[in-house]
């Protein structure tokens, strides 16, 4: 075997090594992208779950939230501030999820379920009060998306109105 043959063989081996390295790199990038998407979903859902957990397990927070959603102007200025911050915290998570879905990192279905949650309360004075005071803190594209949700005809997926109506009917019943 002469030096030219050895040189050609080493060039072939080097080319194969480069191809194998590129294949390995592509696999790693794909796996990293999957892990990144999974982390984004986990982060988005964990934040939403923590917010709902606080709302459902803390009677004072629940009372504030329900009162503010039905009549925010009846609250003291301190209670209005607490309500605005409570709802703002979840909307920051909604905005993050919105843009992650636009980037393809987060499933559009999760974004749409968030949209349904906003749509379900779009008829309540509290969400209108919140949005009037805090929408300036969000990116314009997200604001447009939320505005479309607020403009839709109301739905009653949460049973909020019917539960309130039943309470007031049962209180006035003989």
N, C-alpha and C positions, 0 to 999 in steps of 0.2 A: 504494500500500500504506500503510495507516495504522498507527499505533503499536500498536493492539490486535492486529492481524494479525502484526506483527513480534514482539510479546511472545509470542503463542501459538506461533509458529514456533520461537522460541528455547527455549520450554518443551519442545516436542517434541524438538528437537535435544538438549537437556540430558537428557531422559529416555532417548533412544536411547544417548547417551554413557554414562549410568549402567548401562544394560543391557549394553552392550558391555564396560564395565569389570568388571561382575560375572561375565560369561562368561569373560573373560580371567583373573580371579581364581580362578574355579572350576577352570579348566584348570591354572593354576599350582599350586593346592593339590593337585589330583590327581597331577600330575607330582612334586610334592614328597613326597607320601605314597609313591609308587612308589620314589622314590630313597631314602627313609627305610627302607622295607622291604628294598630291595636292600642297603643298608649294614648293616642288622641281620643279614641272612643271611650276608653276607661276614664280618662281625665274629664271628658265632657259629661259622662253619665254619673260619675262620682260627685261632681260639683252639684248637679241637679238633684241627685238623691240626698245629699247633705242638706240642701236648702229645704226640700220637702220634709225631710226628717225633723229639722228644726221647727218647721211650721206645724207639723203634726204632733210633735211630742212636747211642745212648750205651750201651755195654755195661754200665757200672757201674749206670746207672739201670735198665736192663732186668733185670739180675741182682737188684737190690734189689726191684723190683716183683714179679717172679716168685716170689722167695723169700717176700716178705711176703704175697702172695696165697695161697700154699699153707700157710704156717705163720708168721704174724706174731709169735707169742710166742717164737719161736726167735731173733728178732733182738735186737740190743742196743737199749738205750733211744734211742741216737742214730739208729740205723737205723729204728726204729719212728717216730720223729719225722719223719725224711725221708720215709718212706712216707706218713704221715698228711698231710704238706704236699703231696706229689706228687699224691695222690688228691684232696685238698681243692681244689687249683687247678682240676682238671677239673670237680669237682662245682659249684664256683662258676659256671663257664661253663654247666653243665647247668641250674642254677637260673635264670640269666639267660635262657637259651633257653626254659625252661618258661614264665616269666612273659611273655616277648615273644610266645610263641604264644598265651597266654591273652588278651593284649591285641589279637591279630589282626595284629601286626606281623610275626611269623615264622610260616611255614607249619607247621601241625600235624604234617605228615609228617616234618619235621626233628626236632621234639620226640619223635615216636614212634620215630624211628631211634635217638635218644639213649636212650630207654627200653629199646629192644632191647639196646643195649650194656650197660646196667646189669643187665637181666634175664639176659643171657648169663653173667654172673659172680656171680649171686646166691647160688650154692651154695658159693662159695669162702670159706674162713675169713677171708681178708684183707679182703674187702669188708664182711663182718659186723663185723670188728674196727674198720675205719675208721668205719663208720656208728655203731657204739656210742659211739665217742669224739667224733665231730664233728657229729652230727645236730643238736645243740643250737644250732649256729651258723647254721642255715637257717630260713627262714620256714615256718610250720606247714603251709601248703598244699602247698609243695614236699615237705616231710617226709612228708606223707600219700601223695603220689604215689609217692615213692621206696619207702615202706613197702609199697605195693601191688605194686611191681615185685619187691621182695625176698621177698614172700610167694608169688609165683607158683611153679609147679613149674619146676625147673631145665631149661634147654636147653643144648645143647652146640654152639652156633653157632661158637664160636671154635676148637674142636678142642683146647682146653686139656687136658681130662682124657685124651683119647685119646693125645695126644702124651706126656703124663706117664706114662700107663700103658705105652706102647710103650717109653719109655726104661727104666722099671724092669723090664719083661719082658726087654728085650734085654740089660740088665746082668746079669740072673740066668740067662740062657740059657747052656747049655754051650758 
